[in-house]
């Protein structure tokens, strides 16, 4: 359950990021608010930077007790003054007398007898060692440098820095409010933006609920709670392990349980090694295919976990990411005993026209059969490059739409088939001229 929730959470998080990026991009493209948003963003970033700087100043100060209260500062100053008054630390260290006791002649020139040696060593304990002297000297130096002689000055400085932080936070809130006002006005004037914003808010609320569930499953063990009231995964696993041990002990089957546990570990290790080996082999095969598809590009897959991890970088461009994804999936398909078609919905929609052409040139190299579902706006920059890259020209074009839609052109002379609620038209000519204001699906099979 926890794994399912975490997977759903990560999926929703990525979806939210994509929607927010598209929303911000669409918002920035509106000419009437473009400059206003740019200036508002600059002011907001400046305010956020000031908050970070002020917060760091406050955090640095509150680590020092003498900044929190003048009482600490007074006690530190008093300690240093007391050490100065009694002339501590002294320049003579314990080690001097201990070493002198081992000599034959004193520094004054007199012979050192056994009685004098015992006296020197016993009285050496009244003096501090070199480590103690070093520590006291460092302590006095720190008090002088950090606290100084004015006990209340640091507390006053901290209060001023806290006041500056509050002021910076208010400025940040004001800057954010100003930016939100510009954004809200633009959203109110554009129903499409308003719809996307609503979707973003729904996703944020969903993520908050999922985060609450995840925290619940990650809760530490509370011995006062019964098993049925405990949600923490680790806590339940620990209780289950203990209960199994107690049951085996009661049934006199501890040896059998130990053998079973050992067998489980062996199976788990074998599963891990097999999974790791498959992942490594698949990564190598995918990189070979990427090198064939994009010989001039150095981007490669480093490892395969829950996602594809690239070598030396967190992510590639949209075109690179799409190409790598295609290469990876094609490697999976070609590694099976059965030949499956490569089916993709909107293969070029999220990328620029120039990049679409590059991606289209890869398609014939990916699989023996590639099926793509496209809409009218996705044809530009993709179809022509696809035809050029397809050496045998074995491409089929199929257009499907509902009867209540009104596309340009009639079906006279077209190879069209009628269904209960729609039409299916074969042929490149009709496929290319098919156009709708709404982005209803046009299905093309290559």
MARLORO-474015 format. One line per field, with one value per residue (C-alpha): residue number from 1; x, y, z. Coordinates in pm, whole numbers, padded with zeros to 5 digits. Example, Ala and Ser with C-alpha at 12.3 -4.5 7.8 and 13.67 -1.06 7.14 Angstrom:
% MARLORO-474015
nr (1  2)
u (01230  01367)
v (-00450  -00106)
w (00780  00714)
//
This chain:
% MARLORO-474015
nr (1  2  3  4  5  6  7  8  9  10  11  12  13  14  15  16  17  18  19  20  21  22  23  24  25  26  27  28  29  30  31  32  33  34  35  36  37  38  39  40  41  42  43  44  45  46  47  48  49  50  51  52  53  54  55  56  57  58  59  60  61  62  63  64  65  66  67  68  69  70  71  72  73  74  75  76  77  78  79  80  81  82  83  84  85  86  87  88  89  90  91  92  93  94  95  96  97  98  99  100  101  102  103  104  105  106  107  108  109  110  111  112  113  114  115  116  117  118  119  120  121  122  123  124  125  126  127  128  129  130  131  132  133  134  135  136  137  138  139  140  141  142  143  144  145  146  147  148  149  150  151  152  153  154  155  156  157  158  159  160  161  162  163  164  165  166  167  168  169  170  171  172  173  174  175  176  177  178  179  180  181  182  183  184  185  186  187  188  189  190  191  192  193  194  195  196  197  198  199  200  201  202  203  204  205  206  207  208  209  210  211  212  213  214  215  216  217  218  219  220  221  222  223  224  225  226  227  228  229  230  231  232  233  234  235  236  237  238  239  240  241  242  243  244  245  246  247  248  249  250  251  252  253  254  255  256  257  258  259  260  261  262  263  264  265  266  267  268  269  270  271  272  273  274  275  276  277  278  279  280  281  282  283  284  285  286  287  288  289  290  291  292  293  294  295  296  297  298  299  300  301  302  303  304  305  306  307  308  309  310  311  312  313  314  315  316  317  318  319  320  321  322  323  324  325  326  327  328  329  330  331  332  333  334  335  336  337  338  339  340  341  342  343  344  345  346  347  348  349  350  351  352  353  354  355  356  357  358  359  360  361  362  363  364  365  366  367  368  369  370  371  372  373  374  375  376  377  378  379  380  381  382  383  384  385  386  387  388  389  390  391  392  393  394  395  396  397  398  399  400  401  402  403  404  405  406  407  408  409  410  411  412  413  414  415  416  417  418  419  420  421  422  423  424  425  426  427  428  429  430  431  432  433  434  435  436  437  438  439  440  441  442  443  444  445  446)
u (00000  00278  00462  00145  00081  00443  00425  00102  00259  00564  00342  00118  00426  00568  00229  00203  00550  00460  00134  00300  00571  00315  00102  00394  00506  00157  00126  00460  00356  00065  00193  -00028  00124  00464  00664  00462  00527  00896  00935  00724  00942  01257  01121  01002  01342  01517  01283  01336  01714  01693  01486  01746  02029  01852  01753  02116  02230  01976  02066  02436  02366  02126  02395  02585  02443  02572  02349  02036  02071  02300  02314  02528  02751  02799  02894  03148  03305  03321  03493  03759  03818  03852  04113  04303  04289  04443  04686  04563  04683  05035  05327  05472  05324  05306  05521  05819  05835  05773  06061  06284  06230  06392  06707  07025  07093  06840  06827  06994  07293  07226  07213  06856  06817  06547  06365  06364  06231  05934  05863  05881  05643  05391  05377  05363  04993  04930  05016  04815  04923  05004  04663  04487  04692  04613  04243  04226  04416  04179  03879  03996  04068  03721  03550  03751  03682  03317  03178  03408  03341  02981  02746  02421  02535  02497  02141  02050  02211  02015  01687  01768  01845  01517  01340  01517  01406  01043  01066  01217  00942  00672  00838  00843  00472  00394  00596  00423  00083  00164  00273  -00035  -00256  -00104  -00137  -00497  -00599  -00445  -00611  -00949  -00919  -00833  -01067  -00799  -00552  -00821  -00895  -00526  -00495  -00789  -00623  -00300  -00487  -00659  -00321  -00170  -00456  -00416  -00042  -00110  -00339  -00086  00192  -00024  -00076  00298  00383  00132  00301  00645  00541  00776  00660  00439  00424  00106  -00083  -00227  -00138  -00467  -00403  -00046  00029  00408  00548  00877  00692  00454  00738  00929  00621  00553  00913  00894  00557  00691  00988  00761  00537  00834  00965  00629  00606  00969  01036  01312  01553  01296  01226  01598  01627  01323  01467  01796  01615  01423  01746  01897  01594  01592  01963  01915  01629  01841  02136  01910  01737  02068  02218  01919  01933  02305  02261  01958  02145  02436  02207  02009  02331  02442  02110  02138  02486  02344  02050  02244  02614  02703  02542  02733  02427  02403  02213  02410  02168  01807  01615  01259  01354  01642  01942  02168  02548  02684  02357  02013  01820  01856  01661  01303  01417  01703  01477  01219  01483  01639  01296  01223  01562  01511  01160  01279  01551  01289  01070  01354  01464  01146  01060  00752  00762  00530  00437  00570  00260  00298  00035  00136  00495  00604  00356  00576  00875  00965  00931  01306  01341  01035  01225  01518  01287  01099  01424  01475  01136  01221  01522  01327  01097  00956  00620  00558  00202  00147  -00172  -00150  -00366  -00370  -00125  00140  00191  00420  00787  00719  00557  00792  01101  00940  00877  01232  01376  01157  01358  01086  00806  00585  00368  -00008  -00224  -00559  -00788  -01070  -01328  -01680  -01982  -02074  -01743  -01722  -01377  -01281  -01348  -01597  -01547  -01636  -01378  -01205  -01144  -01376  -01554  -01853  -01917  -02208  -02084  -01783  -01571  -01240  -01057  -00746  -00497  -00230  -00415  -00711  -00488  -00282  -00576  -00775  -00802  -01011  -01020  -01061  -00781  -00976  -00769  -00656  -00518  -00228  -00072  00281)
v (00000  00242  00169  00228  00558  00667  00577  00773  01064  01075  01054  01339  01545  01514  01595  01905  02021  01982  02171  02451  02488  02504  02746  02980  02963  03045  03324  03477  03475  03712  04046  04260  04112  03993  04297  04331  03969  04003  04302  04134  03822  04031  04205  03874  03708  04009  03992  03615  03665  03927  03689  03413  03652  03790  03442  03325  03627  03548  03177  03261  03483  03257  02991  03222  03222  03577  03703  03543  03707  03968  03745  03493  03771  03914  03573  03517  03860  03797  03462  03621  03905  03655  03457  03776  03885  03563  03560  03231  03044  03056  03024  02725  02390  02062  01887  02114  01976  01617  01634  01814  01531  01289  01499  01451  01822  02102  02414  02594  02358  02158  01775  01631  01368  01097  01292  01601  01393  01270  01626  01767  01503  01534  01915  01910  01823  02176  02317  02290  02082  02238  02128  02309  02622  02613  02565  02859  03085  02989  03046  03393  03479  03364  03565  03875  03837  03733  03895  04191  04417  04532  04264  04396  04498  04151  04108  04443  04344  04017  04198  04433  04141  03970  04297  04312  03953  04039  04338  04123  03863  04131  04262  03910  03867  04202  04112  03775  03938  04187  03908  03700  03999  04028  03653  03641  03920  03738  03412  03581  03712  03368  03070  02820  02952  02947  02581  02487  02677  02484  02158  02271  02351  02010  01839  02037  01932  01569  01586  01726  01431  01181  01341  01302  00933  00880  01044  00812  00503  00637  00703  00555  00275  00377  00091  00234  00170  -00167  -00337  -00241  00125  00128  00245  00272  00014  -00036  -00062  -00327  -00523  -00520  -00637  -00910  -01033  -01044  -01223  -01486  -01543  -01585  -01826  -02036  -02040  -02156  -02431  -02538  -02463  -02204  -02418  -02461  -02087  -02008  -02237  -02072  -01726  -01834  -01968  -01642  -01442  -01664  -01615  -01240  -01216  -01423  -01195  -00886  -01023  -01124  -00787  -00602  -00813  -00756  -00383  -00364  -00562  -00359  -00034  -00145  -00252  00072  00279  00087  00172  00538  00552  00414  00654  00962  00907  01275  01297  01191  01154  00804  00610  00550  00314  00207  00240  00370  00584  00628  00800  00981  00996  01324  01519  01526  01560  01624  01848  01754  01605  01411  01280  01165  00999  00818  00701  00565  00392  00233  00106  -00024  -00220  -00376  -00470  -00624  -00829  -01037  -01352  -01186  -00885  -00615  -00288  00033  00242  00609  00874  01222  01130  01489  01718  01857  01951  02226  02183  02150  01885  01700  01633  01486  01257  01152  01037  00793  00623  00375  00254  00180  -00109  -00313  -00139  00204  00322  00687  00868  01231  01542  01803  02040  01766  01695  01991  01910  01541  01372  01503  01395  01059  01000  01099  00864  00572  00404  00166  00423  00167  00417  00395  00696  00647  00931  00868  01112  01122  01198  01507  01672  01897  01865  02051  01868  01594  01221  01184  00976  00885  00533  00579  00335  00432  00302  00359  00698  00784  00761  00592  00723  00561  00759  01026  01294  01320  01274  01580  01810  01703  02000  02082  02384  02149  01912  01592  01282  01202  00850  00781  00437  00408)
w (00000  00094  -00232  -00435  -00260  -00309  -00681  -00716  -00526  -00755  -01062  -00942  -00850  -01201  -01352  -01132  -01239  -01607  -01569  -01370  -01634  -01915  -01715  -01643  -02007  -02135  -01881  -01981  -02348  -02286  -02413  -02188  -01869  -01991  -01875  -01555  -01464  -01544  -01313  -01044  -01064  -01025  -00715  -00568  -00619  -00462  -00163  -00127  -00144  00131  00348  00303  00390  00699  00815  00791  00995  01267  01271  01305  01604  01793  01801  02040  02398  02463  02178  02323  02664  02818  03129  02940  02813  03165  03303  03022  03074  03449  03389  03169  03416  03701  03507  03433  03797  03931  03636  03491  03302  03437  03200  03391  03301  03494  03235  03330  03687  03579  03332  03584  03838  03596  03561  03768  03815  03884  03666  03956  03934  04251  04239  04256  04527  04541  04811  04590  04296  04502  04617  04261  04120  04402  04376  03993  04024  04157  03815  03493  03197  02860  02725  03009  02950  02579  02651  02894  02658  02376  02605  02701  02338  02226  02498  02405  02030  02040  02354  02406  02704  02641  02771  02624  02275  02118  02243  02090  01759  01751  01814  01525  01294  01389  01312  00973  00903  00981  00750  00473  00513  00488  00172  00031  00105  -00056  -00366  -00389  -00350  -00626  -00860  -00777  -00856  -01204  -01256  -01132  -01367  -01664  -01562  -01524  -01883  -02027  -01956  -02069  -01814  -01549  -01624  -01599  -01271  -01131  -01235  -01064  -00742  -00749  -00795  -00505  -00278  -00388  -00314  00033  00109  -00025  00182  00493  00413  00355  00687  00851  00707  00811  01173  01441  01669  01959  02208  02360  02034  01946  01619  01456  01546  01417  01061  01056  00812  00999  01330  01197  01036  01367  01558  01301  01323  01702  01693  01450  01679  01984  01790  01677  02034  02169  01905  01948  01581  01613  01410  01134  01136  01112  00808  00651  00712  00555  00247  00218  00228  -00043  -00268  -00207  -00287  -00604  -00707  -00646  -00844  -01134  -01133  -01115  -01394  -01621  -01547  -01634  -01957  -02057  -01986  -02206  -02492  -02468  -02483  -02794  -02958  -02849  -03003  -03329  -03328  -03217  -03305  -03257  -02912  -02599  -02375  -02223  -01957  -01637  -01462  -01451  -01124  -01097  -01394  -01638  -01473  -01719  -01702  -01564  -01586  -01430  -01755  -02127  -02359  -02448  -02778  -02615  -02340  -02593  -02812  -02515  -02402  -02750  -02765  -02424  -02508  -02845  -02665  -02440  -02737  -02935  -02635  -02632  -02825  -02972  -03204  -03071  -03240  -03087  -03002  -02901  -02832  -02954  -03046  -03120  -02950  -02666  -02883  -03130  -03505  -03561  -03295  -03428  -03749  -03558  -03362  -03676  -03837  -03550  -03586  -03868  -03668  -03350  -03435  -03719  -03670  -03520  -03449  -03361  -03261  -03366  -03396  -03670  -03504  -03466  -03836  -03911  -03882  -03818  -04118  -04387  -04192  -04121  -04492  -04577  -04316  -04418  -04695  -04815  -04782  -04611  -04428  -04381  -04301  -04129  -04019  -03772  -03639  -03500  -03714  -03512  -03609  -03912  -04072  -04388  -04712  -04800  -04825  -05192  -05369  -05045  -04920  -04621  -04395  -04183  -03833  -03596  -03476  -03689  -04003  -04084  -04390  -04542  -04744  -04715  -04914  -04676  -04373  -04462  -04530  -04227  -03992  -03684  -03459  -03164  -03086  -03144  -03216  -03566  -03568  -03799  -03822  -03960)
//
